[in-house]
Amino acid sequence: MRVVATAGHVDHGKSTLIHALTGTHPDRLAEERRRGLTIDLGFAWTDLPSGERLAFVDVPGHERFVPTMLAGVGPVPAVLFVVAADEGWKPQSAEHLAAMDALGVRHGLLAVTRCDLADPGPAMAQALDRIRSSTLGGVEAVAVSARTGAGLAELRAALGRLAGRLPDGDADAPVRLWIDRAFTVRGSGLVVTGTLGAGRIRRGDVLVTARSARSVRVRALQALGEETGLVRATARLAVNLRGLDKQSTGRGDALLTAGSFVPCLRCDVRVHGGTPAGELPRTAVAHIGSAAVPVRVRPLGADIVRLTLPAPLPLRIGDRAVLRDPGLRRVLAGLTVLDPRPPELRRRGAAARRAAELGDARGTPIEADELRRRLLVTREELTAMGVAVRTAPVAGDWLAEPAHWTSLRARLAELVAVYHTERPAEEGVPVEIARQRLGLPSASLVEALVTPPLRLNLGRVTVGPDSLPAAVAEAVGRLTAELAGRPFAAPQAQRLAELGLGRRELTAAVRHGAVLRLAEHVVLLPNAPRLAADRLSELDQPFTVGTASRALETSRRVTVPLLEHCDGQGITELLPDKRRRCAPRGRPAPVTAPP
């Protein structure tokens, strides 16, 4: 299926022409038929001689209904532009062409109607000249009369050629169905219609609404009046939904594949054609897809502005939009979305810097460009902006610009070195402090940055496998000298501090195994248990704590925690009568009753 929208001035015969081509009059409303004026969007379809099935979205031509016209043409890839031979180019012809140009529509066909009433030559020449200067460029033109049937066969053939040039919609892409109608059917519930430009929808699929983020299930599908279980892009379709009512959706909403689009509340866009960025009003209406939303406009540079939206829209890099002044009823400019999730602008000069940063952006979602601008971003977010991601994550779902990642690794090494200098008693930088100082969004990124000679130990980043700070190593040396003659004479807390082993230094020394802390302020060297085993094995077995204290030449303050440590190591064994005995070398001592 191919989809084409009409465009042109009011009363130039768009709906009558569609009726002649399809046998179906697209005006559905009684008021439309009574007044002979298209008010809302109309739909019809036909089979072309080529075998291609062609759907039409017929739009109103009156200036009061330009928002409705834009809702119809926004998601459609091609246009049938209609100009009457007896009236020629008119004001709404110009505004509709400006809208096509703003949306970047590149496929079209000119139909000069009512050729039975006037020579179509002048109107055709004038229209072709105007159209040639737009994104449509040079288009084929056909003179036709819906009343007499003259030119209808030629128009059908031309439509077949146009359909053959249209690109296929990407059926593997995520779904974004802009809703242009919503109504209820008795016995079925809510039905919405739209033009599916990409993706595929199956009966039973679960989608989400852009407006409310509610999950809805596809109850039934219809394409061109026929029930079906699957619809692939590009197509006109009606979707019967379960889990939603008419009050919760409508024109301007969209059905989406969950997690595949960025809910955008502000976006940076490039302005093309029409009014220069600096001369745009501060408020206007942006027409995107089938949506028409009031926006605040903030110029950033010569042709770049920031739009602030009142509610989120599902936007991607490269989306096209029309900026319109509803008061003056004119198209102001076309827009191309460059960034649907831009950074905040807080500092002086931030707007100009942002414009310079986006200077070479053309609305093409290129991975390297987006990484260069964002430095760090999740794969999920980048994919939702329309970027095809091929780079491997550096941690979890995080992607990093290579040069920035190298710079972060160097900054982490520098941070660790400075931290060691400022806090010699600590083993390294806590991961959370490193995350904050490097301005990283996740601790997993800090951990991923750690490569030799850096290492990760107990939630800290430090240097090398044996990185005992120099000041702590010197304090341990002084303790070693003090215990040289009496290895079990653990210094009191005050003396430990005098030796340079305060709380932080002692913690670092314990972590590195440089000292053995048996209890609060009971600190010995790591070889103390082995030395104790040698002395205690010479005693009569079993022995008491007092006997052990005299043998070790120390006090109960030291002996009790030392013996408990030796019990845990299998060096000694606690007996039921609270005495101990040394275990034979190589195996723990058996528990026996006292003699």
N, C-alpha and C positions, 0 to 999 in steps of 0.2 A: 504494500500500500504506500502511496505517496500523498502528501498533504500540501495544499496550496490555499493561501488566504487571498481574499479580494482586497482591493484598495481603490480609492477614487472619490471624487466629489459626489455630494448628495444628488440623487435623482439622475445619475448618469447610466442607470440600468444595470447595476451589479446583480441585484437579486433576480431580475427578469432574465438576465443572461444565464445565471446558474440554473434557473428553472428550465430554460430552453436546452441546456446541456444535459441535465440529469433527470428531468421529468418531475422533480421535487422542488416545490417552492420553499426557500429557506426561511421565510418569515413565518414564525410560529404563533405570534401573539395576535389576538383579535384586533387590538388597536393598530398594529402594524399594517394589517390588511385593510382596515377601515381607512387609515390615513395614507396608505401607499408609501409608507416611510419605514425603513428599517431602524429599529430602536435597539434591539439586542442582537447578540450573535446568532447566526443561523448556520445550519449544517446540511450538507447534501453530498451525494457521491455518484460516481458513474464508472463504467468500464470503458477504457479507451480502446481504439482499434489495435493498439500494440498488445492488448491483453492486460495492461497495467490497470489496477484499480486506483482511482483518484478521488480523494476526499476534499471537499471545499469547506473552508470556514468563511462565511459571508459576514462582513462587518458593516456597521452603519457608516454613512458618509457625512452626516450632519456634524457641524462643528461642536454642538453640545454633547455629542457622543464619542468624541475622540478617545477618552479613557477606555470606553468599551471596545473601540477599534483596536487600541493598543493591547488590550487583554487578549484579543483574538489572534493578532499577528505575532505577539511576543515569542511564543514557542515554535512558530511555524517557519520552515526553511525557505519557502518560495512564495511569490506573490503574482497574482493576476491583476495587473493594473488596468483600470477601466477609465476611459475618457470618451465623452460623447462627441460625435462628429459635428453636431449642430451647436455645441457650446464651447468646445475646446478646453484649454487649460483653465482651471478655476482655483479659488483660494484653498479649498480642501484638497484639491489635487496636489498643491504645493506642500500642504502640511502633512498629508499622508506620505508623500515622497521623502520629506524631511525625516519622518519617523522611520521609514525603511532604511534610509541612509544612516540614521543614528544607531539602528539595530544591526547594521552591517549586513543586511540581506543582499545576497549576491546572485540569486537565481530568480528570474522573472520573465514575464511575457506581457506585452501590451495588447489590449483589445480595444479597438475604436468602435464603439457601439453606435446604433441609430444611423448607420450608413445609408439607410433608405430615406433619411430626412435631409441629408447634406453630403457634400463631397467630403470623404474622410481624409483626403490628402493633407490639407492644411493642419487639421488637428493632430494627425499622426506625426507630421514633421515636427510640429511644436513640441509634442509630448516626448518624442524620441530624443530631441535635443536636450530637454530638461532631465530626462532619465539618465542620459549618457554621463552627466556630471556627478551622478550618485554612485553608491557602491554597486548598484545593479549594472551599471555600464551599458554596453550595447545589447539591446534585447530584440527579440523577434517581435514583429507587429502584425496583427491581423485585423482587417476591417470586417465587421459583422453586423447583422441585424437580427435581433431575437424575434422581431415581429414577423419578418418574411422568411427567416431561416438562411438568408444569404450569408456565406462565410462560416457557417457553423461547422461544416466538415473540415474546412481549413483550420479552424480554431481547435478542433479535436486533434487534428494531426500535430499542430504546434504544441498542444498540451502534452501529447505523447512524447515529443522530442524534449520538452522541458522536464518531464518526469524521468526520462532516461538519463538526464544530466545530474539529477539530484543525488547527493551522497547518501549511502545507506546509514541508518542510525546504528550506533554501536549497541547491539543487543546484549553484550556482556557487561556493559557499564551499569552503575547503580541507577535505580529508578528515581526520577524527579518529575512527577506528573503535576504540572501547574493546573489547578482546577479553574475552569471557566464557567461551569454551571454546577449547581447543587439543588436537588429536588427530591421529594419523597414519592414513592410508588406504593399504592395500597397493596399490602401483602408481601412487599419486598423490603420496604424501608428506604434508607438513604441511597441515592444514586448520584455520583459525581461524574463529570465529563471533562476531557482535556485532550491535548495532543501529546502523545508519548514520543519524545525526541530521542531518548536513549533508554536502554535496559529492556527488561521483559517482565511481564506480570502474569502470574498463574492464579487460577482459582485456588483459594486456600492460603495464599501468601499473607504474611503479616507485615504490614508497612506502618510507618508512623506519620502523623500529621505535622507539618512545619509549624502551624499556628499554636497548637496545644501540646505537641510532643506525645500525643496519645497513640497507643498501639491500636490498630484496626485490622480486621481480617477481611480479605477479599471473598465475598460471598458468591459473586457471579461476575462474569465479564461479557461485554457485548461490543463487537466491532462492526460498524456499518450495518446495524440492525440485526446482526446474527449472533446468537449465543456461541461462546467459545471458551475453551479451557486455558488458552495461552494467547497472549498478544505480545508481539515483538515490535520494537521501534523500526521505522517511524510509523505511527498509526494514530487515527482518531478512535477513541474508545469511551465506553461508559462502564463505570465500576460500581457495583452494588456492594456496600460496605456494612459490616457488622461491628458494633461498638462505638458508633458515632451518630449524632443527630444533626439536623440541618442547622440548628442554632449554633453549633460548635465549629462550623466550617463554612466555606463559600468561596466565591471568586477571589483569587489572590492567595489562597492557601495552596498547599502542595502535599502530595503523597510521596514519601521518601523511603528508600532503603535505610534502615536504622544504622546510625553511626557513620554515614557516608557523606554528610554535608556539614559544613561549618554553620552553626546558627549565628548569623552576623548581625551585630547591633551598630557597628561602624565599619566603614571600609574606605580605602584609598583608591581613587579611580582616576583614569586619564580622560580628559575632556577632548572631544574631537568634533569639529564642525560647529557652526552656530556661534553662540556667545563665548568670548574668551573667559577663562576661569576667573580672572580678577574682576570681571564685570557681572558675574552671575549674582542673582539675588541671594540673600542669606537663607531664605526658605523657598522651597519649590516642591514639586511632586516628582518622584522617581517611579518610572514604569519598568518593572522587571518581571519577566514571565507574564503571568496574568495579574500580577499585583500592582497596585498603585498606592504608594505610601508617601506621606509628607516627610521631608528630610530637611535637616539643617546642613548648610553648605559652608565649608571653611576652606578657602583657597590656601594651598601650600606652596605652589610654584606657578610657573607660566601656564601649564596645562594640566596640573594635578590638583585635585581637591579631596577633602575628606567629607564623607557623608555620614551623618548620625541619624539612625533610624529609630522610630518609636517602638518597634517590636522586631524580634529577630526574623531574618529571612534566610533561606538555605542558599547561600551563594558560594561560587567557586571562582578561582582565578580565570580570567578570560570571559566571564559573563558580560553580555552587552545589555545596556539599558538606555532609556530615554529620559532626559530631564526636561520637565515641562512647567511652564508658568500657567497655572489654571486661571489666574486673574486676566491675563492678556490673551489666554487661549492660543498659545503658540509653543512650538517645540524650541527649547533653549539650546540643547546640545545633545550629542550622543555621549555615552559613557562606556568605558571598558574597566571592569574590576581588575585592579592590580594586586590588591591584598585584602581579603575578607576578614583578616584578624590582625590589624596593624597595632603597633605599640602606642602607648599613651604619649602625648606631647606635653611635657611639663616644664621643661627648662627654656630659657630664652634662646631663641634661634633654632628650636627643635623643628619647627615647621619647614624652614628652609633646608635644614640638614636632611629631613625626611624626603623632601622633593628631589634633592640631589641624589639621594640613595635610590630613588625610583626612576631616576632620569633615563636609564636604558631599558626599563621594564616595558614590555609591550603586551602584557596580558597573556603570555604564553607560559604555562606551568612547567618550568624547567627545574629539575631537582637541584643542580649545582647553583643556580641563581638564588633559589629560595634558601638553601643552606648558607650561602654567603651573606644573605641579608639577615637571617634569623640566628645563625651560629649554632644554636641548640634548639631542637624541636622534636616532638615525638613523631614516629612514623604514622601513627593513627591520624594526627592532626594534619600532617602534610598530605596524606592520601585524601582526607576529607576536603582539602582545598583543590583537589583535582590533579595533584602531582603524582606521576608514576615514580615510585621509589625503588631504587635498585641498590642503594648503599646499605651495607650491613650496619645494624645498630652498634653503638659503642657500649651500651649498658641497657639491659631491658629493652624498652621500646624507643630509647633515645637515639637520635641521629645527631651528628656533630660535623660542622665544617672542618675539614682536615687541619688547616693551618691554625684555627682557633683551638682545636683539641691539643695540638702540639704546644701551643702557648700555655694552655691550662696546665699541662703536665710540668712545664718549666716553672710556672708560678707556684705549683704545689711543692716542688722541691725547694724552692726559695723560701716558701712559708715554713716548711719543716725546719730548715736551717736556722731561720730567725727565731722560731719558737724554742729550739734547743738552746740558743744563746740566752734568750730571755728567761726561760724556765728550765735550767739545767737539771733540776731534780725530777722532772717529768720525762717519761719515756718518749713521748711524741705528741703530735697534735691530735686531739680528739676529732673524729670524723665530722661531727656536727659543726665544730668550730671551723674546720677547713671548708665545709660546704658554705657557711655563711661568709667567710672571708673571700672565697672565690666567686660568690654570687651564683651558686648553682642551685637548680630547683630540686635536686634529689641527692640523697647521700650515696645512692648507688653509683652516681657519676664520680664521686670522690674515690670510691673503692676501685672503679674501673681505671682511674688515672694512676693507681699505684703500680709501678713497675720498678725492678731493681735499678739503683740500690735502695729505693724506698721499699718498705714492707708494711703490712697491716698486722697489728697485734693487739688483740683485746680492745677493738674499737678505736685504736689510735694509729696514726701514720707516723712511722719513724724511719731511721736510716740504718741499713745493714743488719746482719744477724746478731751482732754483739755490740750494740750501740749504747753501752753504759756511758752516760754523760761524764765528762772529764772530772767535774767537781765531785760527783758522787764516787767515782773511782778513787779519787784522792782520799775521801773520807773513809772508804772501806779499807784503804791502805793503812790509815792511822788506827782503825779498829784492829786490824790484823796485828799491827805492832804491839798494841796494848794487850792483846790476848796471847802473845807469843809464849809467855811463861806460864800463864794460868788460863788455859783455853775455855774453862767453864765459868770464869768470873765475869758474868755478863754485866756491863756497865749500867748504872742507873740512867733514867731518862735525861737528867741534866747533863751527865757526862756524854751521853750519846749526842746531844745537841752541841756540846763543846767540840766533839770530834768532827762535827759537820753532818751528822745524820739526824736532821730534823724529820718531820713527818713526811714531807714530799720526797726528800732524799732517800729515806728509809724504804718508802714504797717502791721507788725505782730500783733500789739495790735488791729488794726481795724479788721483784719481777724478773730480774736478770739472774737470779740465783747466786748473787754475790754474797748474800748473808742469809742466815736462817733465823726467822722470827718465830719463837716458840709461844710467846704470849705477849701481851702489852708490855713494852719496854724490856722484854727478855730476848736479847739478840746475841747470837753466837755466829761463828763461821760455819760454812756448809759442812766441814769435815768433823764437826762436834759429835754427831752420833757414832761415827766410826771410832773416834778416840775414846768415847765413853764405853763402847763395847769392849775395847781392849782392857780398860781398867776394871770394869765390872766383872769380867770373866775371871779375874784373879781372886775374887772374893769367894767366901764360903757360900754355897748356894742352898736355899734361897737367901735373899738379903732384904733388909728394910730400907725405907727411904733415908733414914738417918745414916745407916751404914754407907749407902751410896753417896750421900752428901760429903761424908768425910773422905771417901775414896776419890771423889771428883774435886775436892777442895773448893766447895761452893756452898751456897745456902739452899734452903728448901724452895725459895723463890725461883731458883733455876732448876733444881733437881726434879721437882714434881712435873713441870711441863716437859722437861727433857726425857724423863722416863716414859711419860705418856706418848711422846713422839716415838721413842724406841719401841714401845708396845705396838704402835701402829705399823712400824716398819718390820716387825718380826724379830727385832734384835733382843728384846726382853719379853717375858710373859708374866702377866699379872695373875697371881694365884688367889684362890678364894679367901685366904686369910690376909690379903692385902700385901703380902710379900711378893717378891719377884725373883725370877731366875733368868739367867741368860740362855738363849736358845743355842743349841749346838750349831757350829758354823755350817751354813748351807741349808738348815731347815729350822722351822720354829720349834720352840720348846713345848713338850706335851704338858697339858694341864694335869697336875697330880694333887692328891690330898696332902696337906702338911704332915710331916712326921710327928 
